[in-house]
Amino acid sequence: MNNVFVYGTLRHVPLLATVIGRDAETLKLRKGGLPNHAVFAVKDQDFPILKPADGTATGLLISDLSDTEVERLRFYEGSYDYDLTDAVVVADEIECAARVFKSDNEGWVPGGAWSLENWAQRFGDVTVLRAIEEMSYFGVRSRQDVDRMLPMIKARATAKLQAKRRNDALSPSGMTAADVSDVTLERPYAEYFTLDEFDLTFRRYDGAQSEMVKRAVFVATDAVIVLPYDPVRDRVLLIEQFRPGPFARGDDLPWQLEPIAGRLDADESPETCARREAQEEAGLELSALHEVANCYASPGCSTEFYNIYLGLADLPDEVVGVSGLEQEAEDIRSYVYSFDELMQMVDRMQVVNAPLVLAALWLARHRGRLRGTA
């Protein structure tokens, strides 16, 4: 059996239990310290680093780990260029042989003291959700594969956290996720997106439990959509770009006219994302943001959730052009349309982007207030 000393984010017991793969109550944990070392924050990162220093680095000593459990820890920590090194740890005033994760990454700059409490308050919940998906690939995918997927894993974890924190939807039946049971999950595809297959039963309206059903779900991230509107000139800005969805459907017009949109990055608020995407896709600075809707795109088969805004902006003629991020292969052209032109396109069914239709109808309802004429 093995002893491992942890001093950073793995001191957060819910995360530790997720990574090791067993209930926290079964873990043998003791407070301990590593002499002649200290824990430092890493500049521009959300995790710490261990460095030789006067004093003692405090942490947790995990005892009696199996070889597989140690490999699970190495799999998780390998994403951050850490590996295990032999050490002598003091626990209960007794020296104990253990191993500790250290890194030789010279690009990490110590940035002062690191606080587990502050980290857990800001990042703890989302990191556990992220680790659940990461560790589902242990023994299935290489660490290099998982590292490549990590930005989207983080974004999916952020979406799950947002789902738990914010849900004002009406549920007349009163039924909740607790009324779904016998759930098993398989993931036949995992890359930029994932495809999850669930076997489950759910509560019926007559009170009985349904028969076992299989449901496939396209797992995406939360998205932010913003329609820029100039209340002085009474015009909107729309963008056009190639979209693989219509192309895969066989649509002869895969270049779509739509609002500005983007996927919510990990640890990013929808408002911050809306402003970032407006700058990246159209070079726009938005002033006030008005919420249009918070809604699922297609709840029968997808987790994708929309945060839709109307953003006030200055839209002179010269604001149009071609933009986008080269590293994301974006090639985006922007156009301006008067409010009347926009509504004519909606009425003539020339707009086939659902969030744009929704935002346009919201604008029609609130336009007078935004222009100060109502």
Helices and strands as residue ranges (DSSP letters): E 2-6, G 9-11, H 13-20, G 24-26, E 28-42, E 48-65, H 67-77, G 78-80, E 82-91, E 94-103, E 110-113, H 116-119, I 120-124, H 125-136, H 143-165, G 177-179, E 180-190, E 194-202, E 213-219, E 222-230, E 235-242, H 244-249, E 255-258, E 260-263, H 270-282, E 289-296, E 305-312, G 317-319, E 322-323, G 326-328, E 332-338, H 339-347, H 354-371
